[in-house]
């Protein structure tokens, strides 16, 4: 079970719709219709990370880079992000949905990595449950290991694909068995896979920005990302 006890202030900063003038409202509606899967709604991104002990260096990198996700979103749009992490003995927690990079940074800075096994099944189950409440546009999963039944996880990933919820799986390291499983999760969910080097943080930054753009505006917005990482992800997505 995923606990929702990672508190975060409501720091959206979004204007009261009732006070938006007719001209501005019309402009926002037009941009939303062109650039977002659901016009007039924020894109929603579930940002899930393995926080077991081996992940500490990458966790620190992700903490410093997570604001890049928000910078990839056009001003008239907004992106809601929920942080999900697992660590230790069965600990798996989810934050509130936030629409501010500082709020997400505050959440991440208060978390350290602890030894334990992977809990990817809980990540996929939580994604399905949250998606049933309100559509999630994409899931990011960052990890370097897998210690669960790959067949069962693959079935869960396929279910998310049928629900229209793609998983973008980012692997640290070069474990071939992990890569095969991660590629399978991405394919079955109609998402994409990428490997990154923790010594090259710009790679992870480009990947996070690319998925944020996708969550905000689908393939159209992803195409506007010029990085090679973004184009490599785009090539894997179904038309």
FIBANU-59196 format. One line per field, with one value per residue: z, x, y of N, C-alpha, C, O in turn; residue in three letters; residue number from 1. Coordinates in steps of 0.02 Angstrom, whole numbers, m for minus. Example, Ala and Ser with C-alpha at 12.3 -4.5 7.8 and 13.67 -1.06 7.14 Angstrom:
FIBANU-59196
n.c3: [390  354]
n.c1: [660  642]
n.c2: [m284  m112]
ca.c3: [390  357]
ca.c1: [615  684]
ca.c2: [m225  m53]
c.c3: [390  394]
c.c1: [660  645]
c.c2: [m165  2]
o.c3: [423  402]
o.c1: [712  670]
o.c2: [m166  57]
resn: [ALA  SER]
resi: [1  2]
***
This chain:
FIBANU-59196
n.c3: [0  m41  48  77  136  123  148  70  32  m41  m179  m302  m369  m469  m561  m506  m593  m607  m610  m723  m873  m1017  m1140  m1107  m1055  m1169  m1246  m1168  m1176  m1312  m1330  m1246  m1312  m1422  m1370  m1261  m1197  m1132  m1149  m1058  m940  m820  m863  m800  m706  m644  m542  m509  m404  m367  m208  m137  m55  m149  m233  m191  m245  m371  m329  m266  m378  m452  m366  m385  m515  m539  m557  m689  m758  m744  m808  m939  m981  m1070  m1036  m1031  m993  m868  m754  m657  m531  m450  m323  m299  m203  m153  m21  104  220  148  134  50  m22  m65  m125  m108  m251  m341  m412  m430  m443  m334  m226  m253  m247  m112  m54  m100  m47  85  97  118  54  84  129  48  m42  m213  m257  m367  m411  m326  m368  m498  m468  m390  m485  m573  m489  m458  m585  m614  m538  m587  m743  m779  m869  m896  m832  m747  m714  m619  m597  m548  m531  m516  m420  m416  m475  m643  m742  m683  m660  m791  m837  m763  m817  m948  m926  m887  m1008  m1085  m1025  m1070  m1011  m1018  m975  m940  m932  m849  m841  m733  m750  m820  m819  m900  m887  m811  m900  m1006  m943  m906  m1031  m1081  m995  m1033  m1169  m1164  m1098  m1188  m1184  m1162  m1160  m1083  m1054  m934  m880  m722  m700  m791  m777  m861  m954  m886  m851  m978  m1012  m912  m940  m1067  m1046  m963  m1052  m1139  m1052  m1032  m1159  m1250  m1398  m1486  m1410  m1365  m1481  m1497  m1415  m1425  m1392  m1409  m1328  m1309  m1439  m1459  m1368  m1424  m1543  m1501  m1460  m1493  m1645]
n.c1: [42  26  73  6  78  174  193  148  144  8  57  27  3  m82  m196  m356  m490  m609  m576  m508  m492  m604  m536  m409  m447  m499  m385  m305  m387  m379  m241  m231  m312  m234  m112  m122  m171  m296  m398  m394  m357  m232  m78  m32  89  167  301  412  530  662  718  810  964  1071  1040  1068  1165  1106  981  1013  1056  937  861  920  888  752  674  691  593  478  515  508  381  260  212  67  20  9  87  53  133  165  259  329  402  504  581  690  612  483  431  338  292  185  172  74  m10  81  110  222  392  477  405  409  546  567  501  579  705  695  706  796  899  875  920  851  729  671  513  426  305  213  224  170  40  m7  m3  m103  m216  m221  m237  m363  m440  m416  m358  m190  m54  73  199  350  483  625  765  880  883  801  702  594  454  466  374  249  256  265  139  64  116  70  m67  m75  m40  m152  m242  m202  m92  64  229  381  534  682  843  979  1145  1210  1156  1112  1001  913  893  826  705  657  646  544  436  416  382  265  178  162  253  418  594  751  927  1037  1183  1245  1350  1335  1238  1163  1103  999  925  881  799  699  642  592  490  407  364  293  192  124  83  74  127  145  200  314  387  438  546  716  821  929  893  756  708  743  659  536  538  511  380  210  123]
n.c2: [m60  110  249  410  528  623  780  935  1108  1203  1270  1320  1442  1477  1580  1641  1578  1643  1775  1798  1885  1895  1894  1842  1719  1660  1650  1563  1449  1422  1394  1285  1193  1166  1124  1033  873  868  997  1148  1090  1044  961  801  719  578  555  441  363  251  237  164  113  112  212  342  439  469  511  632  702  707  785  909  933  927  1042  1072  1006  1083  1199  1165  1181  1273  1443  1472  1349  1217  1105  968  878  726  657  499  373  233  140  62  m54  m106  22  141  286  425  591  743  814  933  1096  1169  1201  1231  1180  1043  1022  1048  941  832  859  827  691  542  408  232  66  m79  m182  m176  m100  m98  m146  m88  44  38  m6  100  203  159  166  304  356  311  394  523  574  531  589  540  428  435  330  302  205  72  m62  m223  m326  m408  m507  m519  m553  m532  m394  m352  m382  m290  m171  m184  m172  m38  19  m15  69  189  251  292  231  303  242  259  207  188  138  m18  m146  m289  m376  m301  m196  m263  m296  m168  m107  m186  m151  m18  m32  m112  m28  69  171  237  200  239  251  321  409  431  516  612  729  811  729  662  775  820  713  718  843  818  721  794  891  809  761  878  920  814  720  826  932  869  854  980  988  1000  916  773  667  687  668  535  471  506  436  308  306  260  304]
ca.c3: [0  m45  95  53  195  109  145  29  30  m106  m204  m375  m396  m527  m549  m499  m659  m608  m619  m787  m922  m1072  m1191  m1083  m1050  m1236  m1267  m1132  m1203  m1379  m1322  m1216  m1363  m1467  m1338  m1206  m1211  m1107  m1150  m997  m881  m813  m873  m736  m712  m585  m542  m462  m398  m321  m156  m97  m38  m207  m273  m161  m290  m422  m295  m258  m444  m468  m325  m414  m584  m548  m581  m761  m784  m746  m856  m1006  m994  m1092  m983  m1022  m969  m801  m745  m589  m521  m387  m309  m269  m193  m107  12  167  227  127  135  m16  m5  m119  m103  m140  m318  m336  m476  m419  m437  m267  m182  m266  m220  m39  m39  m114  m4  151  92  105  29  133  101  40  m107  m257  m248  m430  m416  m291  m411  m552  m438  m371  m547  m597  m445  m466  m652  m612  m507  m635  m792  m776  m938  m903  m773  m750  m663  m620  m555  m573  m514  m512  m376  m414  m530  m703  m779  m651  m673  m862  m843  m738  m867  m1004  m905  m891  m1079  m1107  m996  m1100  m964  m1036  m927  m965  m886  m855  m806  m718  m752  m882  m806  m960  m869  m792  m962  m1042  m907  m910  m1100  m1087  m962  m1075  m1230  m1148  m1076  m1244  m1164  m1192  m1115  m1095  m1004  m923  m840  m665  m703  m842  m756  m915  m987  m848  m857  m1043  m1011  m871  m978  m1123  m1022  m939  m1112  m1163  m1006  m1039  m1225  m1294  m1448  m1516  m1368  m1362  m1542  m1492  m1376  m1474  m1369  m1436  m1283  m1324  m1504  m1451  m1336  m1472  m1592  m1472  m1445  m1548  m1678]
ca.c1: [0  63  49  7  91  227  154  173  97  m22  97  16  10  m126  m245  m427  m520  m664  m549  m473  m533  m628  m484  m357  m477  m504  m317  m286  m425  m352  m176  m244  m338  m180  m51  m129  m218  m362  m400  m416  m335  m159  m48  m17  148  188  374  427  602  691  758  851  1029  1115  1014  1080  1195  1058  929  1039  1054  867  839  945  865  681  644  694  529  430  538  493  310  243  182  m5  4  32  101  48  179  162  319  320  466  506  646  685  573  414  408  322  252  168  159  18  5  105  119  275  457  504  370  435  614  563  483  635  762  684  706  860  892  885  925  788  716  629  440  399  235  174  224  122  m27  m25  m16  m169  m268  m226  m263  m435  m472  m409  m308  m119  m30  134  235  423  513  698  791  940  880  734  705  526  435  462  313  193  265  250  66  41  134  24  m131  m69  m42  m222  m277  m176  m46  131  283  447  578  751  888  1048  1186  1210  1136  1075  936  871  875  776  642  635  622  479  385  403  348  198  137  163  297  484  650  816  979  1076  1244  1240  1404  1317  1170  1125  1064  937  888  848  746  645  610  556  428  364  333  244  135  88  54  76  180  156  246  377  424  470  607  769  874  931  856  685  694  749  597  481  542  485  309  165  97]
ca.c2: [0  173  299  479  569  671  841  990  1163  1217  1326  1322  1509  1486  1633  1624  1581  1691  1842  1803  1920  1855  1886  1796  1653  1632  1632  1502  1394  1406  1361  1220  1148  1149  1099  987  819  889  1070  1180  1053  1036  896  767  676  541  552  387  349  202  273  118  142  121  266  407  489  491  550  700  734  721  842  971  940  920  1104  1073  982  1138  1248  1140  1191  1341  1483  1465  1282  1201  1035  942  822  691  619  433  340  176  129  27  m115  m98  92  169  345  471  660  778  840  1002  1129  1218  1169  1239  1134  976  1021  1043  871  786  873  799  618  510  340  180  m1  m115  m211  m136  m105  m71  m166  m36  103  27  m8  169  239  137  192  377  368  298  452  578  552  547  590  501  407  428  286  304  153  37  m133  m254  m385  m433  m552  m478  m570  m497  m323  m341  m382  m225  m120  m190  m145  34  35  m18  127  250  282  269  235  321  208  283  161  204  78  m57  m215  m311  m404  m244  m161  m301  m289  m99  m96  m219  m110  40  m54  m136  29  117  225  237  182  272  240  381  403  475  565  662  750  843  678  654  837  820  663  744  897  788  690  848  920  761  761  941  931  756  715  892  970  833  868  1046  980  990  872  706  623  694  638  463  450  515  383  246  312  243  364]
c.c3: [0  3  65  112  184  97  101  29  m39  m132  m279  m404  m456  m512  m541  m567  m664  m621  m684  m838  m979  m1124  m1170  m1078  m1118  m1262  m1234  m1160  m1271  m1373  m1293  m1267  m1410  m1433  m1283  m1223  m1189  m1101  m1084  m934  m880  m836  m806  m747  m645  m590  m488  m463  m349  m272  m110  m96  m99  m247  m247  m208  m342  m390  m287  m324  m463  m429  m357  m483  m592  m573  m657  m792  m793  m798  m928  m1027  m1015  m1038  m976  m994  m897  m797  m672  m584  m452  m380  m275  m261  m147  m81  73  164  211  127  64  m4  m65  m89  m128  m211  m311  m406  m471  m407  m368  m218  m191  m238  m144  m18  m44  m67  65  153  80  84  85  99  97  m30  m149  m244  m309  m437  m382  m333  m465  m526  m419  m433  m574  m555  m453  m535  m655  m583  m555  m680  m776  m847  m948  m834  m789  m696  m672  m572  m586  m560  m516  m473  m367  m474  m593  m742  m749  m663  m746  m873  m818  m788  m927  m988  m908  m964  m1106  m1081  m1025  m1055  m979  m980  m963  m914  m899  m811  m794  m718  m816  m870  m863  m943  m847  m854  m1000  m1009  m915  m981  m1111  m1055  m1005  m1137  m1216  m1128  m1131  m1225  m1198  m1138  m1133  m1038  m996  m878  m784  m663  m755  m828  m811  m954  m952  m852  m922  m1044  m970  m907  m1034  m1100  m994  m998  m1138  m1118  m1014  m1106  m1274  m1344  m1478  m1477  m1364  m1423  m1539  m1451  m1424  m1454  m1403  m1394  m1298  m1389  m1500  m1417  m1385  m1522  m1567  m1462  m1505  m1580  m1653]
c.c1: [44  32  56  17  152  193  188  122  67  12  87  26  m35  m179  m315  m461  m576  m641  m511  m519  m553  m575  m431  m384  m482  m436  m294  m322  m397  m286  m186  m269  m284  m125  m60  m180  m289  m364  m427  m395  m259  m138  m30  37  164  263  395  501  615  735  792  923  1073  1097  1033  1112  1146  1000  951  1039  983  840  860  917  790  647  645  628  480  450  523  421  296  204  106  m26  28  41  95  94  167  226  301  388  458  577  635  643  500  387  398  273  241  153  92  39  24  114  173  341  486  471  397  506  614  546  544  694  756  687  776  849  909  885  857  781  672  555  405  326  190  170  171  50  m52  m42  m86  m225  m277  m255  m339  m473  m472  m350  m238  m92  33  161  310  443  588  724  851  938  808  741  637  513  423  397  253  196  247  175  37  56  87  m45  m131  m71  m113  m263  m252  m128  25  182  347  498  650  796  956  1088  1175  1194  1090  1006  887  848  820  707  614  610  553  423  366  362  275  151  130  201  364  536  711  863  1017  1135  1240  1295  1391  1246  1129  1083  996  894  849  790  686  606  567  490  381  328  279  182  93  52  60  134  196  207  314  420  461  534  663  821  871  893  782  667  697  686  539  480  513  410  267  138  29]
c.c2: [62  223  369  526  613  738  893  1046  1171  1280  1335  1391  1522  1539  1605  1632  1633  1762  1851  1836  1874  1843  1836  1725  1620  1610  1568  1442  1372  1369  1291  1170  1124  1109  1049  933  836  964  1096  1144  1049  966  867  715  644  528  502  370  293  239  223  143  156  183  336  457  515  529  622  737  753  780  909  985  944  984  1110  1050  1039  1191  1228  1155  1263  1378  1475  1397  1273  1125  1017  881  792  650  553  400  280  168  84  m36  m101  m27  118  226  391  539  683  797  914  1030  1183  1181  1175  1191  1063  970  1014  972  826  797  843  723  593  438  290  112  m35  m143  m165  m150  m76  m89  m114  28  96  25  61  210  222  168  268  395  358  357  512  561  577  541  548  483  406  380  286  251  119  m38  m157  m319  m416  m478  m510  m491  m533  m422  m307  m339  m316  m170  m123  m163  m68  57  35  41  193  287  256  279  252  296  230  241  192  139  39  m131  m238  m339  m349  m206  m197  m293  m218  m83  m127  m179  m50  21  m73  m80  82  180  221  223  223  254  305  366  454  528  619  686  783  793  668  716  840  771  688  799  869  758  742  881  874  761  823  946  874  758  783  932  936  847  935  1043  961  939  804  656  626  660  561  435  453  458  317  247  292  306  384]
o.c3: [37  0  32  135  233  43  96  26  m89  m111  m315  m459  m490  m456  m568  m595  m717  m641  m698  m846  m989  m1150  m1209  m1096  m1125  m1294  m1267  m1167  m1285  m1407  m1313  m1265  m1435  m1463  m1259  m1259  m1224  m1055  m1057  m879  m932  m828  m759  m792  m595  m636  m429  m517  m296  m293  m51  m131  m100  m291  m279  m212  m356  m421  m298  m326  m486  m455  m356  m508  m645  m607  m686  m846  m843  m828  m973  m1084  m982  m999  m919  m973  m870  m832  m630  m627  m402  m425  m227  m308  m108  m114  91  112  256  121  24  21  m110  m34  m165  m228  m279  m454  m503  m367  m344  m173  m142  m210  m116  31  1  m49  100  204  37  96  127  47  136  m74  m122  m223  m303  m467  m407  m333  m476  m558  m431  m433  m596  m582  m456  m541  m693  m600  m563  m657  m761  m882  m1003  m785  m840  m638  m726  m513  m642  m576  m517  m492  m316  m517  m596  m771  m786  m675  m760  m913  m849  m800  m953  m1031  m928  m980  m1145  m1112  m1008  m1059  m954  m942  m1012  m860  m954  m750  m840  m688  m860  m908  m874  m979  m863  m860  m1023  m1044  m929  m989  m1145  m1083  m1012  m1154  m1252  m1140  m1121  m1246  m1257  m1078  m1192  m981  m1044  m842  m796  m629  m762  m862  m808  m983  m984  m857  m923  m1073  m991  m905  m1048  m1133  m1001  m993  m1158  m1144  m1004  m1110  m1334  m1333  m1495  m1505  m1360  m1419  m1575  m1451  m1459  m1496  m1424  m1420  m1299  m1393  m1534  m1435  m1388  m1541  m1607  m1455  m1562  m1547  m1676]
o.c1: [93  m28  105  m30  180  166  249  62  95  m3  134  53  m28  m203  m331  m460  m588  m680  m486  m576  m523  m569  m411  m350  m469  m429  m267  m293  m393  m275  m152  m250  m287  m94  m10  m228  m337  m335  m476  m414  m226  m175  m15  32  172  286  396  531  583  785  803  940  1109  1135  1015  1089  1144  973  912  1023  971  801  822  921  765  595  606  610  445  407  526  402  319  167  82  m83  62  8  127  93  161  245  262  428  411  625  578  639  461  327  444  218  283  124  57  98  m11  123  169  345  518  504  406  524  655  573  558  729  806  671  812  795  951  854  813  822  640  537  360  287  135  119  132  4  m109  m90  m123  m274  m333  m293  m374  m531  m523  m298  m227  m108  45  149  330  423  613  708  871  985  760  781  624  556  375  369  211  145  218  149  m8  14  67  m77  m180  m100  m132  m312  m278  m123  44  178  366  505  676  788  987  1066  1137  1217  1037  958  828  790  773  656  555  559  510  369  307  314  230  90  98  184  368  524  722  842  1029  1136  1233  1289  1430  1199  1068  1032  944  833  791  738  629  545  512  438  320  269  225  126  32  m3  51  183  254  252  365  481  511  573  658  863  818  863  748  615  659  662  497  426  493  379  286  130  0]
o.c2: [67  238  385  559  639  751  895  1032  1148  1336  1354  1397  1573  1542  1552  1686  1663  1805  1905  1816  1821  1787  1793  1677  1560  1558  1523  1388  1313  1319  1244  1111  1068  1065  1022  946  819  993  1070  1165  1052  918  904  673  678  495  518  364  288  270  238  190  206  203  386  514  575  575  669  797  808  820  957  1041  962  980  1147  1072  1043  1223  1269  1142  1309  1347  1471  1388  1316  1087  1047  837  828  614  553  400  276  185  70  m69  m86  m17  119  215  395  545  648  796  953  993  1235  1135  1127  1165  1027  918  978  947  786  749  835  692  618  410  303  103  m21  m128  m119  m205  m35  m51  m98  62  142  52  79  249  266  192  292  443  391  369  546  538  636  493  523  517  378  387  272  252  134  m73  m118  m362  m448  m486  m471  m445  m507  m389  m255  m300  m288  m126  m71  m133  m37  109  78  62  246  349  203  327  219  324  220  239  219  89  59  m173  m209  m327  m352  m187  m166  m285  m209  m49  m99  m173  m34  55  m52  m83  133  236  204  233  240  243  341  316  514  578  666  665  784  811  667  712  859  784  680  801  894  769  735  896  896  760  821  973  884  793  797  963  969  851  944  1091  910  920  781  609  574  627  527  381  408  435  275  194  306  357  434]
resn: [UNK  UNK  UNK  UNK  UNK  UNK  UNK  UNK  UNK  UNK  UNK  UNK  UNK  UNK  UNK  UNK  UNK  UNK  UNK  UNK  UNK  UNK  UNK  UNK  UNK  UNK  UNK  UNK  UNK  UNK  UNK  UNK  UNK  UNK  UNK  UNK  UNK  UNK  UNK  UNK  UNK  UNK  UNK  UNK  UNK  UNK  UNK  UNK  UNK  UNK  UNK  UNK  UNK  UNK  UNK  UNK  UNK  UNK  UNK  UNK  UNK  UNK  UNK  UNK  UNK  UNK  UNK  UNK  UNK  UNK  UNK  UNK  UNK  UNK  UNK  UNK  UNK  UNK  UNK  UNK  UNK  UNK  UNK  UNK  UNK  UNK  UNK  UNK  UNK  UNK  UNK  UNK  UNK  UNK  UNK  UNK  UNK  UNK  UNK  UNK  UNK  UNK  UNK  UNK  UNK  UNK  UNK  UNK  UNK  UNK  UNK  UNK  UNK  UNK  UNK  UNK  UNK  UNK  UNK  UNK  UNK  UNK  UNK  UNK  UNK  UNK  UNK  UNK  UNK  UNK  UNK  UNK  UNK  UNK  UNK  UNK  UNK  UNK  UNK  UNK  UNK  UNK  UNK  UNK  UNK  UNK  UNK  UNK  UNK  UNK  UNK  UNK  UNK  UNK  UNK  UNK  UNK  UNK  UNK  UNK  UNK  UNK  UNK  UNK  UNK  UNK  UNK  UNK  UNK  UNK  UNK  UNK  UNK  UNK  UNK  UNK  UNK  UNK  UNK  UNK  UNK  UNK  UNK  UNK  UNK  UNK  UNK  UNK  UNK  UNK  UNK  UNK  UNK  UNK  UNK  UNK  UNK  UNK  UNK  UNK  UNK  UNK  UNK  UNK  UNK  UNK  UNK  UNK  UNK  UNK  UNK  UNK  UNK  UNK  UNK  UNK  UNK  UNK  UNK  UNK  UNK  UNK  UNK  UNK  UNK  UNK  UNK  UNK  UNK  UNK  UNK  UNK  UNK  UNK  UNK  UNK  UNK  UNK  UNK]
resi: [1  2  3  4  5  6  7  8  9  10  11  12  13  14  15  16  17  18  19  20  21  22  23  24  25  26  27  28  29  30  31  32  33  34  35  36  37  38  39  40  41  42  43  44  45  46  47  48  49  50  51  52  53  54  55  56  57  58  59  60  61  62  63  64  65  66  67  68  69  70  71  72  73  74  75  76  77  78  79  80  81  82  83  84  85  86  87  88  89  90  91  92  93  94  95  96  97  98  99  100  101  102  103  104  105  106  107  108  109  110  111  112  113  114  115  116  117  118  119  120  121  122  123  124  125  126  127  128  129  130  131  132  133  134  135  136  137  138  139  140  141  142  143  144  145  146  147  148  149  150  151  152  153  154  155  156  157  158  159  160  161  162  163  164  165  166  167  168  169  170  171  172  173  174  175  176  177  178  179  180  181  182  183  184  185  186  187  188  189  190  191  192  193  194  195  196  197  198  199  200  201  202  203  204  205  206  207  208  209  210  211  212  213  214  215  216  217  218  219  220  221  222  223  224  225  226  227  228  229  230  231  232  233  234  235  236  237  238  239]
***
